[in-house]
Amino acid sequence: MNDLTIEEFNQRLQQWQGEDIRIQKHELRDEDTITMNLDHISYETHTRRLDDYTPMHALYLHGQGQTETDAQSAQPLPSAYYEIPLEDSTRYQYLNDRFTLETSRGTYTIEKE
């Protein structure tokens, strides 16, 4: 796997706009799979956090999508984006058309459908 800087990660991910993607989240005992058509990407920094649960930085993947449920069915995303919390120590990797983001909370993979 190739380690990336946030800038390299952003450059490569920006090229996926308009593509159908799959996001897999593995956080503690919580696993989610989201599919979406990636419209655009944005970032946000939260300077006024009320608690440690609110991430300092966040990646927003905008687009229409759905989350897969345990019953092999899908529900629409509650909003027109999917948020991935980022940290200063987040590790960005890329291999075989798949991004992996590792944080202290968990691991996220992003790949084309």
N, C-alpha and C positions, 0 to 999 in steps of 0.2 A: 504494500500500500504506500502511496505517496503522500507524505505530509504536505499540507498547503498552508499558506498564510491566509488570513481572512480576506485579503485583497485578491489572491489567486482563486480562493473558493468563490468569491463574489463574481469574478470575471467568468469563470466556467459556468456557474449556475445561471447567470444572466442569459447565456446562450440557449438555455432550455425554455425560455419564455415561449408560450404557444404549444408546448408539448404536454402530453398526458404523463403524470408522474405518480409514483407510489411513495408514501412516507410511512416508515415503520418506527414507532416509538417504543423503547424498552426502558421504563422507569420503575425502579424498585419492583413492585408486584403488578405493575400496570403496563399492559401492552395494547397498542392501538395500531390499526392500519388504515391509512387515509389514501384515497385516490382523488386526484384533481387534475383539471386542465390549468396549468400554470400561466396566469395572465401576466403578473409582474411580481417583483420582489422589493421589499422595503425593510429598513432597519429602524429601531427606535432605542433611545437611551432613556432610562427612567432615573432621573436625578433625585426625585422626591419619592423614595420608596417608604411605604408604611411598615413593611416587615421584610424579613429575609426571603419570604416565599416569592415576592415580586422580583423578577430578574432585573439585574442592572441593565442588561442589553437584551434585545429580542430581534429575531429574524421573523418577518411576516411573509408567508407564501400566499399570494392573493390569487383567487380563482374559484370557480365553481367546483365543488367536490362533495365527497361523501365519506363517511366513516363506516368501516365494516364492523358489524356486531357479531356476538358469539353465535347467533342463530343463523349464520350464513346469509344474512340479509344486510342491507345497507341503509343508513340514515343520512340525510343531507347534513353538511356541516352547519353548525348553528350560526356561523357568520361567513362572510365571503373571503376568509383568509384562515390560514393555520399558523399558529404562533409556536416558535421554537425558542425557549429561553437560552441565552448565550452568556458565557462568563469570560473573563479575561483569560482564563486557563483552558477554554474550549479547544479541543484538538480537532482539526479539520483534515480529513483524508479523502483520497480519491483513487479508485481502482475499478477497472472494467465497467465504466459508465455508472458507477455508484459512489455517491458521497456518503461518508460516515462522519457524524459529529459526536464527539464524546465530551460529556460534561460531568460534573460531580453528581448530578441528578440522574443521568442515564445516557443512553445511546440512541441516536436518531440516524436512520438511513434514508436516503433519497435516491430514487432510481427512476429511469424512464419505464413507462408501462409497456 
